């Protein structure tokens, strides 16, 4: 929104309503299942699912198009 206001000011206009919002690059990680962990989970409570330790980085690009008003 900050950049939209900057560009609008440059052309002597104001930021109006949102015209569209789109998202790209939001790839979710694929779960990794191991046979031993899955077998153990079946023996345990059905609501219990093994989760591997670690970190994953996710990124996405969101584009918002605004209307310009005079």
Backbone as JSON, one array per atom type, in Angstrom:
{
  "sequence": "XXXXXXXXXXXXXXXXXXXXXXXXXXXXXXXXXXXXXXXXXXXXXXXXXXXXXXXXXXXXXXXXXXXXXX",
  "N": [[0.83, -1.19, 0.0], [2.02, 1.19, 0.66], [3.81, 1.74, -1.45], [1.96, 1.96, -3.5], [0.62, 4.3, -2.77], [2.74, 6.1, -3.02], [3.29, 6.01, -5.81], [0.81, 6.88, -6.77], [0.71, 9.48, -5.76], [2.77, 10.58, -7.26], [1.61, 10.91, -9.73], [-0.33, 12.68, -9.24], [-2.72, 11.64, -8.07], [-5.03, 9.56, -6.19], [-5.03, 6.56, -4.19], [-7.34, 4.09, -4.93], [-10.01, 1.72, -4.77], [-9.38, -1.83, -4.32], [-8.59, -3.68, -7.15], [-7.74, -6.2, -8.02], [-6.31, -9.22, -6.64], [-3.53, -11.29, -6.61], [-1.64, -14.33, -6.3], [1.53, -15.87, -6.36], [3.93, -18.53, -6.5], [3.57, -19.82, -4.07], [4.37, -22.47, -2.96], [3.63, -25.28, -1.27], [5.26, -27.37, 1.13], [6.03, -30.81, 0.46], [4.79, -33.52, 2.27], [6.85, -35.8, 4.13], [6.88, -39.16, 4.53], [7.63, -41.93, 6.54], [8.02, -45.42, 6.57], [8.36, -46.92, 9.03], [7.66, -45.0, 10.95], [5.05, -44.51, 10.18], [3.88, -47.03, 10.6], [4.17, -47.21, 13.34], [2.55, -45.08, 14.09], [0.07, -46.09, 13.36], [-0.26, -48.04, 15.26], [-0.52, -46.53, 17.47], [-2.68, -43.99, 18.82], [-5.2, -43.09, 16.5], [-5.48, -40.42, 15.93], [-3.01, -39.38, 16.27], [-0.2, -38.17, 14.66], [2.98, -38.64, 13.31], [5.52, -36.14, 13.34], [8.18, -34.74, 11.67], [11.2, -33.3, 12.92], [12.59, -30.08, 12.29], [13.16, -27.37, 9.94], [11.43, -25.41, 7.52], [11.46, -23.3, 4.75], [9.22, -21.04, 3.39], [7.91, -19.21, 0.65], [6.14, -16.56, -0.97], [4.66, -14.57, -3.54], [2.7, -11.76, -3.57], [0.46, -9.91, -5.45], [-1.15, -6.85, -5.64], [-3.59, -4.99, -7.22], [-4.56, -1.69, -7.56], [-7.14, 0.75, -7.94], [-6.84, 3.96, -9.46], [-7.64, 7.19, -8.39], [-8.79, 10.47, -9.21]],
  "CA": [[0.0, 0.0, 0.0], [2.92, 2.34, 0.74], [4.29, 2.04, -2.81], [0.8, 2.4, -4.28], [0.4, 5.72, -2.44], [3.86, 6.84, -3.59], [3.07, 6.13, -7.25], [-0.39, 7.69, -6.98], [1.1, 10.87, -5.5], [3.63, 11.01, -8.37], [0.76, 11.28, -10.88], [-1.37, 13.55, -8.69], [-3.95, 10.86, -7.91], [-5.16, 8.86, -4.91], [-5.26, 5.11, -4.28], [-8.76, 3.77, -4.79], [-10.39, 0.36, -4.37], [-8.6, -2.96, -4.83], [-9.15, -4.24, -8.38], [-7.46, -7.65, -8.02], [-5.23, -9.74, -5.8], [-3.06, -12.59, -7.11], [-0.54, -14.92, -5.53], [2.33, -16.84, -7.1], [5.08, -19.07, -5.8], [3.25, -20.35, -2.74], [4.47, -23.93, -3.04], [3.66, -25.9, 0.05], [6.16, -28.52, 1.17], [5.45, -32.14, 0.37], [5.1, -34.28, 3.49], [7.73, -36.96, 4.01], [6.4, -40.22, 5.4], [8.53, -43.07, 6.67], [7.26, -46.63, 6.88], [8.41, -47.26, 10.45], [6.88, -44.0, 11.67], [3.65, -44.72, 9.85], [3.45, -48.25, 11.29], [4.07, -46.85, 14.75], [1.37, -44.22, 14.23], [-1.12, -46.94, 13.27], [-0.39, -48.74, 16.53], [-0.89, -45.53, 18.47], [-3.96, -43.33, 18.58], [-5.38, -42.72, 15.1], [-5.36, -38.97, 15.83], [-1.62, -39.0, 16.45], [0.56, -38.26, 13.42], [4.37, -38.26, 13.57], [5.99, -34.94, 12.66], [9.64, -34.69, 11.68], [11.8, -32.05, 13.37], [13.32, -29.33, 11.27], [12.61, -26.1, 9.48], [11.21, -25.26, 6.09], [11.23, -21.91, 4.37], [8.19, -20.86, 2.38], [7.82, -17.84, 0.16], [5.06, -16.31, -1.92], [4.58, -13.2, -4.03], [1.31, -11.33, -3.67], [0.31, -8.68, -6.23], [-2.43, -6.18, -5.44], [-3.81, -3.92, -8.19], [-5.47, -0.69, -7.03], [-7.73, 1.75, -8.82], [-6.37, 5.31, -9.19], [-8.74, 8.18, -8.42], [-8.33, 11.87, -9.29]],
  "C": [[0.88, 1.26, 0.0], [3.4, 2.75, -0.65], [3.15, 2.54, -3.69], [0.53, 3.88, -4.02], [1.5, 6.59, -3.05], [3.65, 7.07, -5.08], [1.85, 7.0, -7.55], [-0.06, 9.17, -6.79], [1.92, 11.42, -6.67], [2.81, 11.45, -9.58], [-0.45, 12.1, -10.43], [-2.73, 12.85, -8.62], [-3.97, 10.27, -6.51], [-5.42, 7.39, -5.16], [-6.73, 4.86, -4.02], [-8.96, 2.35, -4.28], [-9.43, -0.67, -4.96], [-9.32, -3.53, -6.05], [-8.95, -5.76, -8.4], [-6.31, -7.97, -7.06], [-4.83, -11.09, -6.38], [-1.85, -13.03, -6.33], [0.2, -15.92, -6.41], [3.45, -17.35, -6.2], [4.81, -19.62, -4.42], [3.21, -21.87, -2.81], [4.58, -24.49, -1.64], [4.57, -27.11, 0.03], [5.4, -29.83, 1.08], [5.79, -32.92, 1.62], [5.98, -35.49, 3.19], [7.26, -38.0, 5.02], [7.42, -41.36, 5.41], [7.72, -44.26, 7.12], [7.23, -46.96, 8.37], [7.56, -46.29, 11.27], [5.39, -44.18, 11.41], [3.09, -45.96, 10.55], [3.26, -47.97, 12.78], [2.83, -46.0, 14.99], [0.09, -45.04, 14.18], [-1.35, -47.68, 14.59], [-0.85, -47.79, 17.64], [-2.28, -44.99, 18.13], [-4.05, -42.88, 17.13], [-5.24, -41.22, 14.9], [-3.94, -38.48, 15.95], [-0.86, -39.22, 15.15], [1.99, -37.84, 13.71], [4.77, -37.04, 12.73], [7.5, -34.89, 12.8], [10.11, -33.32, 12.16], [12.48, -31.37, 12.19], [12.62, -28.03, 10.92], [12.42, -26.15, 7.98], [10.9, -23.8, 5.82], [10.22, -21.87, 3.24], [8.22, -19.42, 1.91], [6.69, -17.74, -0.86], [5.15, -14.85, -2.35], [3.11, -12.85, -4.19], [1.3, -10.0, -4.41], [-1.09, -8.12, -6.02], [-2.5, -5.03, -6.44], [-4.88, -3.0, -7.63], [-5.99, 0.2, -8.15], [-7.1, 3.1, -8.46], [-7.55, 6.27, -9.33], [-8.15, 9.57, -8.48], [-8.9, 12.68, -8.17]]
}
